[in-house]
């Protein structure tokens, strides 16, 4: 035991004009390697499955935060008051 598999998730937002916002996030601790995943006992399976699930959740949360931040930063640049055209008033 001791080998770890790495969890990496990619989050991507593609706008209608083809602009892509993408990030890759990894689980900090990795997960038990396939060769070491314990299927011999219920407790072993639940322990290793829980570690897998926790790693996926951690990486997913990080990926979501990062891609949302990138997207909102771009929206802020494009839609800031000084960048928007002033609408004509009557």
C-alpha positions in Angstrom: 0.0 0.0 0.0 1.1 3.6 -0.3 0.7 4.4 -4.0 -1.9 7.1 -4.7 -3.9 7.8 -7.8 -4.3 11.5 -8.6 -7.7 13.1 -9.0 -7.9 16.0 -11.5 -11.1 17.6 -12.7 -11.4 20.0 -15.5 -14.1 22.6 -15.5 -14.8 24.5 -18.7 -17.3 27.3 -19.8 -17.6 28.0 -23.5 -19.4 31.1 -24.5 -21.6 31.2 -27.7 -18.7 33.1 -29.5 -16.3 30.3 -28.7 -14.3 31.9 -25.8 -13.2 29.2 -23.4 -12.7 29.6 -19.6 -11.1 26.4 -18.2 -9.4 25.3 -15.1 -8.0 22.0 -13.7 -8.2 21.3 -10.0 -6.7 18.3 -8.1 -7.6 16.6 -4.9 -4.9 17.5 -2.4 -4.4 13.9 -1.1 -5.1 11.7 -4.1 -6.9 8.4 -3.6 -5.9 4.8 -3.0 -4.5 3.2 -6.1 -6.6 0.7 -8.0 -4.2 -2.2 -6.9 -4.7 -1.2 -3.3 -8.5 -0.5 -3.3 -9.8 -2.8 -0.5 -12.7 -4.9 -1.8 -12.1 -7.7 0.7 -14.1 -6.3 3.5 -17.1 -4.0 3.9 -15.2 -1.6 6.1 -12.2 -1.5 3.8 -14.4 -0.8 0.8 -16.3 1.9 2.6 -13.1 3.6 3.8 -11.6 3.6 0.3 -14.8 4.6 -1.4 -15.2 7.5 1.1 -11.7 8.7 0.3 -12.5 8.6 -3.4 -15.7 10.5 -2.9 -14.1 13.1 -0.7 -11.4 13.6 -3.2 -13.8 14.1 -6.0 -15.9 16.6 -4.0 -12.8 18.6 -3.0 -11.5 18.8 -6.6 -14.9 19.6 -7.9 -15.4 22.4 -5.5 -12.0 23.9 -6.3 -12.6 23.6 -10.1 -16.1 25.2 -9.8 -14.7 28.1 -7.8 -11.8 28.7 -10.1 -13.8 28.6 -13.4 -16.6 30.8 -11.9 -14.0 33.3 -10.7 -12.4 33.5 -14.2 -15.8 33.9 -15.9 -17.0 36.6 -13.5 -13.7 38.5 -13.9 -14.2 38.6 -17.6 -17.9 39.6 -17.2 -16.7 42.4 -14.9 -14.2 43.6 -17.5 -16.8 43.6 -20.3 -19.7 45.0 -18.3 -18.0 47.6 -16.1 -19.8 51.0 -16.3 -16.9 52.7 -18.1 -16.9 50.0 -20.8 -20.6 50.0 -21.5 -22.0 52.4 -24.2 -24.2 55.0 -22.8 -27.8 54.5 -23.9 -29.4 57.5 -25.5 -31.8 59.3 -23.3 -35.0 61.0 -24.6 
